[in-house]
C-alpha cells in the first residue's frame, strides 16, 4: 500500500492483541477517522512464540 497510514503499537503476547485493536478502533471512532476495512500488521519481533510477552507488533490503519 502507498500513501498515509496511522501506526499503532502492540507490546505483549499475541493472545492480547484483540485489546489493542479494540483500543485503536475506539480511538479512530472518537477522532472520526475513517479507515479502510483492513489493518496491516508488521512484526517487529519474531512471532514464533505467540505467548511471548516481549512481542512487538506495529498495526497500520490506512485512511480513506
Secondary structure, DSSP 8 states (H G I E B T S, - for coil): --S--EEEEEES-GGGHHHHHHHHHHHHHHTT--EEEEEEEEESS--S-TT-TT-EEEEEEEE-
